[in-house]
Amino acid sequence: MFDLLTYDSEGRPKLTVTVENKKPTLAVFMPQNAIPPSTNYATRDIRNLTPVLDFDSSTSESVYFVGLMPQQYQGNGITAYIYFTCDATSGDVDWDLCFDKYTSDLDIDNAHVFFQTVSSDGNNVSSTSGQITTAQLDIASSKLDSIGAGDMFILKLSRDIADTASGDANFIALELRGQ
């Protein structure tokens, strides 16, 4: 934030205040926004009034979210925050994210070709079942399939079953912030 003193056409001083959020929230995805694949999808559930998606510990499950990158995205990459709980009270949960840009020649009836997978490994679960944990993934713009401001995209969220937490990982929300 900075203040700028300028003058109007009559020579009177005018103070301009500019507020700029350097790391804006670009998108938020909730369980209700999830699109399941035809097989091996995280199942919808409710945990004490909180909608969640249950990602199994023994089957590689995933879901998809469709988004539109807002105009304030400056192309410097994003940070993804995954909010989740776990049935287990020890171990860690590993998450994978990958993106596919909707281009003008994309045929949505064909399979999506996802760009590089970005992983967040070793996210220790809380020692209290149901307590929210946050995983963070820093994603360089080079791993976003050239997604820019105003572009539609689809992202795939998966649990990497090579993690060590037993039982379901309960996905609560995914936030994308600019870097």
Protein Blocks (a to p, Z undefined) as FASTA:
>chain_A
ZZdddddfkopacdddddddfbbcfbdcdfklpccdfbhpacdddeehiacddddfkbcc
dddddddddfklgonapadddddddfbfgdjdddddddddddfklcfkbccdddddddde
hiacdfbehiacdddddddfklnoopaehiacdddddddfkbmbecjdddfbdcdddZZ
